Amino acid sequence: MRATVRRAATAVAVLALLLTGCSVDDDGRDADGTIRLRFQSLAWQKESVDANKQLVKEWNAAHPDVRVDYVQGSWDSVHDQLLTSFEGGEAPDVIHDASDDLADFAYGGYLADLRPFLPDRLKADIPEQSWRTTTFGEGVHGVPFLQEPRVLIADTELLKASGARVPTPERPWSWQEFRQVTEALTGKGRYGIAWPLKEPVSVTLNLGLSGGGQLFHRDGDGKAVLRFEQGDGVVTGTIHDQVNIDGSAARSALGMGGSDALPGFFGGKYAMLPLGFSYRQQVIQQAPEGFDWTVLPMPAGAGGAVQGVSPQTLSVAEESPHKKEAVAFIDFLLRPPNMVRLARGDWMLPTGTEALADPSLHTAEHGWAVGTALAQGLRPAPAQSVRGYPEWKDKVATPALQEYYSGAIDADELNKRLVDDGNRVLARYQR
């Protein structure tokens, strides 16, 4: 159905161009030889959409021979939409996505290997740890450009009243201390924390790195295997115990998304929320007048103040006839001043070293300085390049973690399901 609608829309667009005397050739050129690229963006916040559209406008003004058309996509449907467009030969030239969605597209041959086209400036500006998130096999199939640490959004008044030590990026709480603080913050009609874990897998894996966990490993043949080791139990055990033993975390919040938990936070039901860095914009927009809040780093364990992330990415379709020009447009979008504009528009952090050093990202206001201080501890998400991860996540890990956090199963059963059931899933993809 979607493919039919797209073909009809394409036909209408081509007819309109013909009527204006400006036809489009099969190689993506107008009748006058102008190259035309389609850039599908997933920006959704007004500031971010405005920033992306303005940059497209600036590119077009400076490059009359290579025109870029802005196409609005959606995070909610991007994977299925891209798969359909790849298989139908209608993919955008420049594709906005996230690194944890690229593996199947990269291994399936749908995304171009960007190594022959990437300029030295861009390669050098983005750290190697970020490039690893878009490297599949020998190829680089995307440019990581925005990343988002998880932080604690705390009610400043309640935090001060508890007498708890205020953590800093240089001296975060340990996971044990964090558990004690959430107990101290718990009172009549109030929980110390709410964990909105409607999608529990990425949160668990990415924060698990700080406890020394990894869960995904490689055997001697380079195949991915699952092992639940001592470090993997630090974060999972903390969340479970806060909900089921301490009573310091709201059981009712486990099925929520981050936005769902904000009204309870503003109403004093929760003293703290662990959220992605970009949620600060929603806090600013929705907080009652006079509500005082602060941004704190997440706890750290034996693994240090590290987190896994899956950066937002820009890729080029393998079928695009103008890969060189598409990468030149990506390079323009990600020049340091432009990367800063995109980061501020999305309330996230840039991956580029020069952009990250911009003074506007180091102000105390709205917690920007806390976020940038955490950037050095961001690592590729543990399952970044594992084939079969989406099935393991949906069919095995999500239900197992939801049951464990709610108290329906114990740690031994969680281990068995994540590892034993999980390895059977991965084995099918690695025969």
JORA-V992419 format. One record per pair of residues at least 4 apart in sequence whose ideal C-beta (glycine too) atoms are under 7 Angstrom apart, sorted by sequence separation. I is the first residue (numbers start at 1). J is the second residue. If there is no record, write none. Layout:
# JORA-V992419
I_J, I_J
This chain:
# JORA-V992419
1_5, 2_6, 3_7, 4_8, 5_9, 6_10, 7_11, 8_12, 9_13, 10_14, 11_15, 12_16, 13_17, 14_18, 15_19, 16_20, 25_29, 29_33, 30_34, 44_48, 45_49, 46_50, 47_51, 48_52, 49_53, 50_54, 51_55, 52_56, 53_57, 54_58, 55_59, 56_60, 57_61, 58_62, 59_63, 74_78, 77_81, 78_82, 79_83, 80_84, 81_85, 82_86, 83_87, 84_88, 97_101, 102_106, 103_107, 104_108, 114_118, 118_122, 120_124, 121_125, 122_126, 126_130, 128_132, 131_135, 155_159, 156_160, 157_161, 158_162, 167_171, 173_177, 174_178, 175_179, 176_180, 177_181, 178_182, 179_183, 180_184, 181_185, 182_186, 186_190, 200_204, 201_205, 202_206, 203_207, 204_208, 209_213, 218_222, 219_223, 228_232, 232_236, 233_237, 234_238, 235_239, 236_240, 237_241, 238_242, 239_243, 240_244, 241_245, 242_246, 256_260, 261_265, 262_266, 263_267, 275_279, 279_283, 280_284, 281_285, 282_286, 283_287, 287_291, 300_304, 316_320, 322_326, 323_327, 324_328, 325_329, 326_330, 327_331, 328_332, 329_333, 330_334, 334_338, 335_339, 336_340, 337_341, 338_342, 339_343, 340_344, 341_345, 342_346, 352_356, 353_357, 367_371, 368_372, 369_373, 370_374, 374_378, 380_384, 388_392, 389_393, 390_394, 391_395, 392_396, 393_397, 394_398, 396_400, 397_401, 398_402, 399_403, 400_404, 401_405, 402_406, 409_413, 411_415, 412_416, 413_417, 414_418, 415_419, 416_420, 417_421, 418_422, 419_423, 421_425, 422_426, 423_427, 426_430, 17_22, 18_23, 29_34, 43_48, 44_49, 73_78, 85_90, 86_91, 97_102, 105_110, 106_111, 118_123, 126_131, 135_140, 136_141, 154_159, 159_164, 167_172, 173_178, 186_191, 208_213, 209_214, 218_223, 241_246, 256_261, 264_269, 265_270, 300_305, 333_338, 334_339, 343_348, 350_355, 356_361, 363_368, 364_369, 392_397, 393_398, 403_408, 404_409, 409_414, 17_23, 24_30, 29_35, 30_36, 43_49, 85_91, 105_111, 134_140, 167_173, 186_192, 197_203, 218_224, 219_225, 242_248, 243_249, 264_270, 287_293, 320_326, 332_338, 343_349, 350_356, 362_368, 363_369, 383_389, 403_409, 17_24, 28_35, 29_36, 60_67, 134_141, 159_166, 185_192, 208_215, 242_249, 316_323, 343_350, 349_356, 361_368, 362_369, 22_30, 23_31, 28_36, 60_68, 73_81, 134_142, 173_181, 216_224, 217_225, 243_251, 253_261, 265_273, 297_305, 22_31, 43_52, 59_68, 82_91, 102_111, 131_140, 134_143, 183_192, 261_270, 298_307, 14_24, 134_144, 182_192, 205_215, 216_226, 217_227, 239_249, 283_293, 316_326, 340_350, 362_372, 404_414, 41_52, 133_144, 181_192, 182_193, 215_226, 316_327, 339_350, 361_372, 24_36, 56_68, 261_273, 343_355, 82_95, 131_144, 215_228, 339_352, 56_70, 130_144, 400_414, 280_295, 340_355, 213_229, 314_330, 336_352, 339_355, 344_360, 356_372, 39_56, 53_70, 164_181, 215_232, 258_275, 400_417, 52_70, 126_144, 213_231, 258_276, 334_352, 336_354, 340_358, 343_361, 400_418, 78_97, 162_181, 212_231, 213_232, 314_333, 336_355, 356_375, 164_184, 211_231, 250_270, 262_282, 266_286, 340_360, 71_92, 122_143, 213_234, 258_279, 262_283, 266_287, 340_361, 396_417, 397_418, 79_101, 162_184, 212_234, 213_235, 266_288, 349_371, 396_418, 73_96, 82_105, 162_185, 211_234, 259_282, 349_372, 86_110, 115_139, 208_232, 211_235, 262_286, 274_298, 115_140, 266_291, 396_421, 397_422, 113_139, 114_140, 349_375, 396_422, 113_140, 114_141, 158_185, 208_235, 113_141, 207_235, 37_66, 39_68, 41_70, 107_136, 114_143, 396_425, 35_65, 39_69, 106_136, 111_141, 392_422, 34_65, 35_66, 36_67, 37_68, 38_69, 39_70, 40_71, 41_72, 42_73, 44_75, 111_142, 204_235, 39_71, 41_73, 42_74, 102_134, 204_236, 34_67, 36_69, 38_71, 40_73, 42_75, 103_136, 106_139, 392_425, 99_133, 102_136, 391_425, 392_426, 99_134, 106_141, 42_78, 175_211, 388_425, 388_426, 102_141, 102_142, 311_351, 386_426, 388_428, 388_429, 387_429, 99_142, 387_430, 195_239, 99_144, 193_242, 40_92, 39_92, 38_92, 39_93, 42_96, 195_249, 38_93, 39_94, 40_95, 41_96, 193_248, 194_249, 37_93, 40_96, 150_206, 192_248, 193_249, 194_250, 37_94, 150_207, 191_248, 196_253, 197_254, 198_255, 191_249, 195_253, 198_256, 175_234, 179_238, 191_250, 194_253, 195_254, 198_257, 175_235, 182_242, 196_256, 186_247, 196_257, 179_241, 186_248, 196_258, 175_238, 179_242, 183_246, 196_260, 183_248, 196_261, 182_248, 281_347, 179_246, 182_249, 194_261, 234_301, 280_347, 278_346, 278_347, 309_378, 194_264, 277_347, 278_348, 307_377, 231_302, 277_348, 306_377, 307_378, 308_379, 310_381, 231_303, 277_349, 295_367, 305_377, 307_379, 308_380, 309_381, 297_370, 304_377, 306_379, 308_381, 308_382, 310_384, 295_370, 194_270, 193_270, 297_374, 190_268, 191_269, 193_271, 190_269, 191_270, 192_271, 193_272, 194_273, 195_274, 192_272, 3_84, 190_271, 2_84, 284_366, 6_90, 3_88, 185_271, 280_366, 185_272, 280_367, 210_298, 210_299, 212_301, 210_300, 211_301, 212_302, 207_298, 210_301, 211_302, 212_303, 211_303, 210_303, 209_303, 210_304, 277_371, 210_305, 210_306, 209_306, 210_307, 209_307, 209_308, 207_307, 206_307, 206_308, 205_308, 206_309, 158_271, 155_271, 154_271, 154_272, 153_272, 152_272, 153_273, 178_299, 152_274, 153_275, 150_274, 151_275, 175_299, 150_275, 172_297, 174_299, 150_276, 151_277, 153_279, 172_298, 173_299, 174_300, 175_301, 172_299, 174_301, 148_276, 149_277, 169_297, 172_300, 148_277, 167_296, 168_297, 148_278, 153_283, 167_297, 172_305, 157_292, 156_292, 169_305, 156_293, 155_293, 156_294, 154_293, 153_293, 154_294, 153_295, 154_296, 151_295, 152_296, 151_296, 151_297, 152_298, 151_298, 150_298, 254_402, 254_405, 254_406, 251_406, 150_307, 149_307, 149_309, 148_309, 147_309, 224_386, 243_405, 244_407, 147_311, 240_404, 243_407, 146_311, 240_405, 145_311, 146_312, 216_382, 239_405, 144_311, 145_312, 215_382, 216_383, 145_313, 214_382, 236_404, 144_313, 145_314, 143_313, 209_379, 216_386, 142_313, 143_314, 142_314, 142_315, 209_382, 141_315, 237_411, 206_381, 205_381, 133_310, 205_382, 133_311, 205_383, 233_411, 134_313, 202_381, 130_311, 143_330, 228_415, 145_334, 228_418, 143_334, 228_419, 201_393, 226_418, 227_419, 226_419, 145_339, 146_342, 201_397, 226_422, 145_342, 146_343, 201_398, 204_401, 226_423, 200_398, 225_423, 146_346, 148_348, 201_401, 226_426, 147_348, 148_349, 169_370, 200_401, 114_316, 146_348, 147_349, 200_402, 224_426, 146_349, 111_315, 112_316, 146_350, 147_351, 169_373, 112_317, 145_350, 146_351, 169_374, 200_405, 111_317, 112_318, 117_323, 145_351, 224_430, 110_317, 111_318, 117_324, 144_351, 223_430, 110_318, 112_320, 197_405, 109_318, 118_327, 122_331, 100_310, 117_327, 99_310, 102_313, 112_323, 98_310, 99_311, 119_331, 122_334, 102_315, 114_327, 98_312, 99_313, 98_313, 96_312, 97_313, 151_367, 96_314, 97_315, 151_370, 94_314, 95_315, 151_371, 130_351, 94_316, 95_317, 149_371, 93_316, 93_317, 92_317, 126_351, 149_374, 91_317, 126_352, 127_353, 93_320, 125_352, 91_319, 125_353, 93_322, 125_354, 149_378, 89_319, 147_378, 94_326, 93_326, 94_329, 45_281, 94_330, 133_380, 132_380, 136_385, 129_379, 129_380, 133_384, 66_325, 68_329, 59_329, 59_332, 55_333, 107_387, 100_381, 103_385, 55_338, 100_384, 103_387, 37_322, 99_384, 35_322, 37_325, 37_326, 35_325, 39_329, 51_341, 51_342, 37_329, 28_321, 27_321, 28_322, 51_345, 50_345, 48_345, 47_345, 48_346, 45_345, 45_346
